Amino acid sequence: MAAYSAAVLYHSIMQDSPDAAKYVQESLLIATLQLLASLGLRQYSRIQTQPRHVFLWSGASSVLFVFSFFIATIFLLKISEGYSRATIVAQSVSVLFTVLCTRAIWFSLLQPAIASGLIDARRIILVGDPRHCSDFSARAGATGIRTIRSFDFPTARAGTSVGARPSAVEVLPDTRLLVANCRRLRADDIVILTSERDVPTALALASALSELPVDVHVVPVGSIDLMAVSRITQFGNIVTMRIFQCPLTPFNRAIKRAFDIAAAIVGLIIASPLFRYRPARNQAGLPRAGAIPPDAARLQ
């Protein structure tokens, strides 16, 4: 509806006669591409665990991808005749605004629904030391993530056991038994909380849990606060956590400035049809009384 309304509204302002049927088909194509891109990139599957800005940014990136693919398609198929640049700009801006607004509204409605129990929160299983599991569960619960069960490492304290209460930490002596219990619980994610001495066990356990249809996470205990303010980056052939980034060098600032100017010029050229002045005319083709002459409009 946003793509169709933008095209029809633009042609109405420009006093053209739009082909309504044509814009219906193209708008349906844009909507289908947007839906496929959002589902294909799994933008909705982790909505319960990702922050608002990530959800909005993923929507903006999908709109950019859709219109890039759409422009390339109509160009390669040679069906771009009669489809002006201003129409594409109007549709892209309208669709982007609609996607961001709808995502922001639904995200705002999702959090209270999770808190009130109307929507089932993300269900996770924790594996690690009982104290670490308790701390992580409390922290995750503040964002609507619900811990359904906690387990100790299969190789730790294998000779002891505790009651199988929902909130208790169970000690399982065998990895296969742990996998079987996790399969029965049907969780969405499994989080392994590991210390430095348990890293080999955590890697082997994650490999065993990979046969389950869930996301498996490994979180180093004691580094949760550090990971919250860092970004995972590629440093050669090593993955690191970058805390701070150096400021732009003079050369990088010059490149950024040149890109800003070039992008502004291209945007003005593309949007130039929207700025054209067309005085209202009567049936004889003469400007109507009271219409502002072009020279006067230019002076104003």
Backbone torsions as a table, in degrees:
resi	resn	phi	psi	omega
1	MET	NA	-37.1	178.9
2	ALA	-66.5	-43.8	180.0
3	ALA	-65.5	-43.3	-179.2
4	TYR	-66.9	-45.4	-178.1
5	SER	-63.6	-38.7	-179.6
6	ALA	-64.9	-42.2	-179.9
7	ALA	-65.6	-46.4	-178.8
8	VAL	-66.3	-40.7	-179.1
9	LEU	-65.6	-39.6	179.1
10	TYR	-62.6	-46.7	-179.3
11	HIS	-68.4	-29.1	175.7
12	SER	-68.7	-39.8	177.7
13	ILE	-65.9	-38.9	180.0
14	MET	-81.0	1.9	178.6
15	GLN	59.6	39.8	173.2
16	ASP	-100.5	170.2	176.1
17	SER	-107.4	97.8	-176.3
18	PRO	-72.4	150.5	174.2
19	ASP	-88.0	96.9	-173.4
20	ALA	-60.6	-41.9	-178.7
21	ALA	-63.4	-38.1	179.7
22	LYS	-63.0	-44.8	-177.9
23	TYR	-72.8	-23.9	174.3
24	VAL	-65.3	-46.9	-179.4
25	GLN	-64.0	-44.8	-178.7
26	GLU	-68.7	-35.1	177.6
27	SER	-67.9	-38.0	175.5
28	LEU	-64.3	-36.9	176.9
29	LEU	-64.3	-43.4	178.1
30	ILE	-62.4	-43.5	179.8
31	ALA	-64.1	-40.5	178.9
32	THR	-64.8	-43.4	177.8
33	LEU	-62.6	-39.2	179.0
34	GLN	-64.5	-41.7	179.1
35	LEU	-65.6	-45.2	-179.6
36	LEU	-64.8	-38.9	178.9
37	ALA	-65.6	-42.2	-179.8
38	SER	-65.6	-41.8	179.7
39	LEU	-74.1	-39.7	-179.2
40	GLY	-65.6	-34.6	177.6
41	LEU	-87.3	4.6	175.8
42	ARG	55.7	45.9	-178.0
43	GLN	-77.2	-20.3	-179.1
44	TYR	-99.7	-14.9	-174.1
45	SER	-70.4	-25.7	-178.6
46	ARG	-115.9	27.4	-178.1
47	ILE	-64.7	-25.6	-178.8
48	GLN	-79.1	-11.4	-176.9
49	THR	-119.6	-7.6	-177.7
50	GLN	-103.1	150.2	179.5
51	PRO	-70.9	167.8	-175.7
52	ARG	-62.2	-44.4	-174.2
53	HIS	-66.3	-32.0	177.2
54	VAL	-68.1	-40.5	179.2
55	PHE	-64.7	-40.7	178.9
56	LEU	-70.1	-41.0	-179.3
57	TRP	-65.8	-37.1	177.5
58	SER	-64.8	-35.0	176.1
59	GLY	-65.9	-40.9	177.8
60	ALA	-64.9	-40.4	179.1
61	SER	-66.2	-35.5	177.9
62	SER	-67.8	-36.8	176.4
63	VAL	-63.8	-42.0	177.2
64	LEU	-61.3	-42.3	178.9
65	PHE	-64.9	-42.4	-177.7
66	VAL	-63.2	-46.8	-177.5
67	PHE	-73.0	-29.4	173.2
68	SER	-64.1	-44.5	178.0
69	PHE	-66.9	-38.1	-179.3
70	PHE	-65.7	-44.6	179.2
71	ILE	-64.0	-43.3	178.8
72	ALA	-63.2	-36.5	-178.7
73	THR	-67.3	-48.6	-178.3
74	ILE	-69.3	-24.9	177.0
75	PHE	-75.3	-44.8	-179.0
76	LEU	-68.3	-35.0	179.5
77	LEU	-84.5	-1.5	177.8
78	LYS	57.4	44.2	177.8
79	ILE	-118.7	21.9	-177.8
80	SER	-87.6	-0.5	178.9
81	GLU	-66.1	132.0	-178.9
82	GLY	82.3	-2.3	178.4
83	TYR	-107.2	99.3	-171.3
84	SER	-76.1	161.0	176.9
85	ARG	-64.9	-37.4	179.8
86	ALA	-64.1	-34.3	177.8
87	THR	-64.4	-42.6	178.8
88	ILE	-64.6	-41.7	178.5
89	VAL	-63.0	-44.4	179.6
90	ALA	-62.9	-41.7	179.7
91	GLN	-67.4	-42.2	-178.8
92	SER	-64.4	-43.2	178.9
93	VAL	-65.1	-41.4	-179.6
94	SER	-65.8	-44.1	179.9
95	VAL	-66.3	-41.3	178.7
96	LEU	-60.9	-46.3	179.6
97	PHE	-61.9	-41.6	-178.8
98	THR	-66.6	-43.2	-179.5
99	VAL	-63.3	-44.9	-179.2
100	LEU	-65.7	-40.9	-179.6
101	CYS	-66.6	-46.2	-178.8
102	THR	-65.5	-39.3	178.8
103	ARG	-66.8	-40.2	178.4
104	ALA	-63.9	-40.4	-179.9
105	ILE	-66.9	-47.8	-178.0
106	TRP	-67.1	-34.3	177.7
107	PHE	-66.8	-38.6	177.9
108	SER	-66.5	-33.0	178.5
109	LEU	-78.9	-23.1	-175.6
110	LEU	-70.7	-43.7	-175.5
111	GLN	-61.9	-48.4	175.8
112	PRO	-62.9	-33.3	179.1
113	ALA	-66.0	-38.5	176.9
114	ILE	-67.4	-43.2	-178.8
115	ALA	-64.0	-34.3	-179.2
116	SER	-87.4	-5.6	178.3
117	GLY	88.3	4.4	178.3
118	LEU	-69.3	-30.6	178.1
119	ILE	-120.8	132.9	179.9
120	ASP	-69.2	128.0	-178.2
121	ALA	-73.4	170.7	175.3
122	ARG	-62.4	128.5	-174.6
123	ARG	-104.4	124.5	-176.8
124	ILE	-126.7	157.3	173.1
125	ILE	-115.6	132.9	179.4
126	LEU	-106.2	139.3	177.2
127	VAL	-128.3	120.2	-179.9
128	GLY	159.4	-166.9	179.6
129	ASP	-62.9	139.3	-176.9
130	PRO	-56.1	-40.1	-179.1
131	ARG	-67.0	-41.4	178.2
132	HIS	-66.2	-38.2	178.5
133	CYS	-63.6	-39.9	179.9
134	SER	-65.0	-44.2	179.3
135	ASP	-64.6	-43.6	-178.7
136	PHE	-67.4	-37.9	179.8
137	SER	-63.6	-41.0	178.7
138	ALA	-65.9	-38.6	-179.6
139	ARG	-70.7	-41.2	179.5
140	ALA	-70.8	-32.8	-179.7
141	GLY	-63.5	-24.4	178.9
142	ALA	-68.6	-19.3	179.0
143	THR	-105.9	13.3	176.4
144	GLY	89.6	10.6	178.4
145	ILE	-94.9	126.8	-173.7
146	ARG	-107.8	127.8	177.0
147	THR	-87.0	119.3	-177.5
148	ILE	-94.8	-22.4	178.0
149	ARG	-166.5	150.4	176.1
150	SER	-125.5	141.0	178.9
151	PHE	-128.1	148.4	171.3
152	ASP	-83.0	166.8	176.8
153	PHE	-61.5	139.2	-177.0
154	PRO	-58.9	-29.9	-176.3
155	THR	-91.2	-3.3	-176.1
156	ALA	-97.5	132.1	176.9
157	ARG	46.5	54.1	-176.2
158	ALA	-68.1	-19.5	-177.2
159	GLY	-85.9	-3.8	-179.2
160	THR	-112.8	165.2	177.9
161	SER	-151.9	159.1	177.5
162	VAL	-131.2	167.7	179.6
163	GLY	-63.8	152.4	-177.0
164	ALA	-91.6	54.8	176.0
165	ARG	-79.5	152.8	-178.7
166	PRO	-56.5	-34.4	-177.5
167	SER	-97.4	3.9	-176.5
168	ALA	-88.5	162.8	175.9
169	VAL	-98.1	118.4	-178.2
170	GLU	-92.9	141.9	179.1
171	VAL	-106.5	116.2	-177.4
172	LEU	-113.4	125.5	-176.0
173	PRO	-80.2	-7.7	-173.5
174	ASP	-133.8	135.4	-179.3
175	THR	-65.3	-37.0	179.3
176	ARG	-62.4	-37.8	178.0
177	LEU	-66.5	-37.9	177.4
178	LEU	-63.6	-43.5	178.6
179	VAL	-62.2	-41.7	179.6
180	ALA	-64.2	-39.9	178.8
181	ASN	-67.9	-40.0	178.4
182	CYS	-66.5	-36.2	178.8
183	ARG	-64.6	-38.4	-178.3
184	ARG	-69.8	-30.1	-176.8
185	LEU	-77.8	-19.6	177.0
186	ARG	53.6	55.6	178.8
187	ALA	-82.3	168.4	175.6
188	ASP	-89.8	-33.6	-178.3
189	ASP	-142.6	154.0	171.8
190	ILE	-123.9	125.0	-178.0
191	VAL	-114.0	122.4	178.1
192	ILE	-100.8	116.0	178.1
193	LEU	-95.7	112.3	-172.0
194	THR	-122.9	145.6	170.1
195	SER	-96.8	177.9	-176.4
196	GLU	-63.0	-38.2	-177.9
197	ARG	-75.0	-17.1	-178.3
198	ASP	-100.5	8.9	-177.7
199	VAL	-60.2	-47.4	178.1
200	PRO	-58.2	-39.9	178.2
201	THR	-66.2	-39.7	-179.4
202	ALA	-64.6	-40.8	179.8
203	LEU	-66.1	-42.6	178.0
204	ALA	-66.0	-38.1	179.4
205	LEU	-68.1	-40.4	177.6
206	ALA	-62.8	-38.0	177.4
207	SER	-64.0	-38.8	178.8
208	ALA	-70.1	-35.4	-178.8
209	LEU	-78.5	-9.5	-178.1
210	SER	-66.9	-14.5	178.0
211	GLU	-77.2	-11.3	178.6
212	LEU	-85.6	149.6	179.4
213	PRO	-80.3	57.6	-179.1
214	VAL	-138.7	165.0	172.1
215	ASP	-85.8	130.2	-179.7
216	VAL	-107.7	124.2	-179.4
217	HIS	-116.7	145.8	173.0
218	VAL	-119.6	120.9	-177.0
219	VAL	-120.6	118.4	175.4
220	PRO	-69.9	123.7	179.0
221	VAL	-68.9	145.1	-176.7
222	GLY	87.2	-10.2	-179.5
223	SER	-116.3	11.9	-176.9
224	ILE	-65.2	-44.4	178.4
225	ASP	-64.7	-36.9	178.6
226	LEU	-66.2	-40.9	-179.0
227	MET	-70.1	-25.4	-178.9
228	ALA	-69.6	-23.4	-177.7
229	VAL	-113.4	13.9	-177.3
230	SER	-121.7	168.5	177.4
231	ARG	-126.2	138.9	177.7
232	ILE	-78.3	123.0	-178.0
233	THR	-130.2	161.0	176.8
234	GLN	-95.2	118.4	-179.9
235	PHE	-118.0	89.5	-172.1
236	GLY	69.7	-125.3	175.6
237	ASN	-102.4	21.9	-179.1
238	ILE	-123.9	142.2	175.4
239	VAL	-95.8	125.7	-178.8
240	THR	-124.1	168.1	174.2
241	MET	-106.7	110.6	-178.4
242	ARG	-90.2	123.8	-178.1
243	ILE	-90.1	-50.0	-179.0
244	PHE	-125.9	151.2	177.9
245	GLN	-117.5	137.5	-177.9
246	CYS	-67.0	152.7	178.3
247	PRO	-67.5	164.4	-179.0
248	LEU	-66.7	138.7	174.9
249	THR	-75.4	163.5	177.0
250	PRO	-54.9	-38.4	178.7
251	PHE	-65.2	-43.9	179.2
252	ASN	-66.2	-35.7	176.7
253	ARG	-65.2	-38.7	177.7
254	ALA	-64.8	-40.8	178.0
255	ILE	-63.3	-43.5	179.8
256	LYS	-63.8	-40.9	179.5
257	ARG	-65.0	-42.4	178.4
258	ALA	-63.0	-39.8	178.0
259	PHE	-65.2	-40.9	179.1
260	ASP	-61.4	-43.9	-179.5
261	ILE	-65.9	-45.0	-179.4
262	ALA	-63.0	-42.6	179.7
263	ALA	-65.2	-37.8	178.6
264	ALA	-66.0	-40.8	179.4
265	ILE	-64.6	-44.9	179.3
266	VAL	-63.0	-41.1	178.6
267	GLY	-63.3	-40.1	178.2
268	LEU	-66.5	-38.5	178.8
269	ILE	-65.2	-43.9	-179.1
270	ILE	-66.2	-38.9	-177.5
271	ALA	-87.3	0.9	-177.5
272	SER	-59.1	-33.6	177.0
273	PRO	-60.8	-24.9	179.5
274	LEU	-72.9	-19.4	-174.7
275	PHE	-98.3	2.6	-178.7
276	ARG	-68.8	143.3	179.2
277	TYR	-99.1	126.4	176.7
278	ARG	-129.0	105.2	-179.1
279	PRO	-67.6	147.5	177.7
280	ALA	-66.9	136.1	-177.3
281	ARG	-122.8	153.5	176.8
282	ASN	-89.4	-171.0	-176.3
283	GLN	-67.2	-25.2	179.3
284	ALA	-81.3	-3.9	179.4
285	GLY	88.6	4.4	-180.0
286	LEU	-95.3	151.0	178.0
287	PRO	-60.2	139.0	179.3
288	ARG	-68.7	157.5	177.5
289	ALA	-64.1	133.9	179.1
290	GLY	92.7	-8.6	178.5
291	ALA	-72.2	140.3	-176.4
292	ILE	-79.1	124.3	178.2
293	PRO	-60.0	153.7	-179.7
294	PRO	-57.4	-39.8	-179.3
295	ASP	-64.7	-41.0	179.2
296	ALA	-66.6	-40.3	178.6
297	ALA	-63.9	-37.0	-179.9
298	ARG	-67.1	-39.6	178.4
299	LEU	-65.4	-40.1	178.2
300	GLN	-65.2	NA	NA
